[in-house]
Amino acid sequence: MVRMNGRDMLKWIMMALIVTLLSIGMAAAAETQPVKNACADDVAKYCKDVKPGGGRLAQCLKQNENQLSPACRSSIEESKKRLKEAHQACDADVQKFCKDVKPGQGRLVKCLREHEKELSAECRAKMAERKKR
């Protein structure tokens, strides 16, 4: 088992949450920061022996969702809501400009940024909202 300091654990939490969000749809990477902060103690408590990567931390959080702190649960739900809204706003743009882009590691967001001037008004607004966070 690899030991990680708190900073490394937080980085892995963020990466795991990004992978989870991508599995739901288009990710807005910046939205994982509040989740990372709100869930750090829960990850340390319930998922300390989970090897980060491949969505394992996110799966651990899901398996322990009944024990998670209210702040962590609330943050995850809020991020899911914003992700769903972004997915709905940008789905047609993703299909139009980024259909050959493999999801993960921010590639879809990068692709959308590269086509920012061509995006629908609704998607552009969600991208701008994402930048503010």
C-alpha positions as CSV (number, residue, x, y, z in Angstrom):
1,M,0.0,0.0,0.0
2,V,1.3,3.5,-0.9
3,R,1.1,6.2,1.8
4,M,0.1,9.6,0.6
5,N,0.3,12.9,2.4
6,G,-2.9,15.1,2.6
7,R,-2.0,17.2,-0.5
8,D,-1.5,14.1,-2.7
9,M,-4.7,12.6,-1.4
10,L,-6.6,15.8,-2.3
11,K,-5.1,15.6,-5.8
12,W,-6.3,12.0,-6.2
13,I,-9.8,12.9,-4.9
14,M,-10.1,15.6,-7.5
15,M,-8.9,13.3,-10.3
16,A,-11.3,10.5,-9.1
17,L,-14.2,13.0,-9.0
18,I,-13.4,14.2,-12.5
19,V,-13.4,10.6,-13.8
20,T,-16.8,10.1,-12.1
21,L,-18.2,13.3,-13.5
22,L,-17.0,12.3,-17.0
23,S,-18.7,9.0,-16.7
24,I,-22.0,10.8,-16.2
25,G,-21.4,13.2,-19.1
26,M,-19.3,16.3,-19.9
27,A,-17.2,17.3,-17.0
28,A,-16.6,20.7,-15.7
29,A,-13.3,20.2,-13.9
30,A,-13.5,23.3,-11.9
31,E,-16.6,22.1,-10.2
32,T,-14.7,19.4,-8.4
33,Q,-12.9,21.9,-6.2
34,P,-15.8,22.3,-3.8
35,V,-16.4,18.5,-3.7
36,K,-12.7,17.9,-3.0
37,N,-12.8,20.4,-0.1
38,A,-16.1,19.1,1.3
39,C,-15.2,15.4,1.0
40,A,-11.5,15.4,2.1
41,D,-12.3,14.2,5.6
42,D,-14.8,11.6,4.3
43,V,-12.2,10.2,1.9
44,A,-9.6,10.0,4.7
45,K,-12.1,8.3,7.0
46,Y,-13.9,5.8,4.6
47,C,-11.5,5.4,1.7
48,K,-8.1,5.7,3.2
49,D,-7.0,2.2,1.9
50,V,-8.5,2.8,-1.6
51,K,-5.8,3.1,-4.3
52,P,-6.6,6.3,-6.2
53,G,-7.3,6.1,-9.9
54,G,-9.8,4.5,-12.2
55,G,-12.7,6.0,-10.3
56,R,-12.0,3.9,-7.2
57,L,-12.3,6.8,-4.8
58,A,-15.5,8.0,-6.3
59,Q,-16.9,4.5,-6.1
60,C,-15.8,4.3,-2.4
61,L,-17.7,7.5,-1.7
62,K,-20.7,6.1,-3.5
63,Q,-20.6,2.9,-1.4
64,N,-20.4,4.9,1.7
65,E,-22.8,7.7,0.8
66,N,-25.1,7.0,3.8
67,Q,-22.2,7.8,6.1
68,L,-20.8,10.8,4.3
69,S,-21.0,14.2,6.0
70,P,-23.9,16.4,5.0
71,A,-21.4,18.9,3.5
72,C,-19.9,16.2,1.2
73,R,-23.2,14.8,0.1
74,S,-24.5,18.3,-0.6
75,S,-21.4,19.3,-2.5
76,I,-21.6,16.1,-4.6
77,E,-25.3,16.7,-5.4
78,E,-24.7,20.3,-6.3
79,S,-21.9,19.3,-8.6
80,K,-24.1,16.6,-10.3
81,K,-26.8,19.2,-10.8
82,R,-24.4,21.7,-12.4
83,L,-22.8,18.9,-14.5
84,K,-26.3,17.8,-15.8
85,E,-27.1,21.4,-16.7
86,A,-23.7,21.8,-18.5
87,H,-24.3,18.5,-20.3
88,Q,-27.7,19.6,-21.5
89,A,-26.4,23.0,-22.6
90,C,-23.4,21.7,-24.4
91,D,-24.4,18.2,-25.7
92,A,-25.1,19.3,-29.2
93,D,-21.8,21.3,-29.3
94,V,-19.9,18.3,-28.1
95,Q,-21.5,16.2,-30.8
96,K,-20.8,18.8,-33.4
97,F,-17.2,19.8,-32.5
98,C,-15.8,17.1,-30.2
99,K,-17.4,13.9,-31.2
100,D,-14.0,12.2,-31.9
101,V,-12.5,13.5,-28.6
102,K,-12.0,10.8,-26.0
103,P,-13.6,11.9,-22.7
104,G,-11.2,12.2,-19.7
105,Q,-8.5,14.4,-18.3
106,G,-10.3,17.6,-19.4
107,R,-10.2,16.8,-23.1
108,L,-13.8,17.7,-23.8
109,V,-13.6,21.0,-22.0
110,K,-10.4,21.8,-23.9
111,C,-12.1,21.0,-27.2
112,L,-15.1,23.2,-26.3
113,R,-12.7,26.0,-25.4
114,E,-11.0,25.6,-28.8
115,H,-14.4,26.2,-30.4
116,E,-15.7,28.8,-28.0
117,K,-16.6,31.3,-30.6
118,E,-18.6,28.7,-32.5
119,L,-20.5,27.3,-29.5
120,S,-24.2,27.8,-28.9
121,A,-25.1,30.7,-26.7
122,E,-26.4,28.4,-24.0
123,C,-23.1,26.4,-23.9
124,R,-21.0,29.5,-24.1
125,A,-22.9,30.8,-21.0
126,K,-22.2,27.6,-19.1
127,M,-18.6,27.7,-20.1
128,A,-18.4,31.3,-18.8
129,E,-20.1,30.4,-15.6
130,R,-17.6,27.6,-15.1
131,K,-14.7,30.0,-15.6
132,K,-16.0,32.2,-12.8
133,R,-15.7,29.4,-10.2
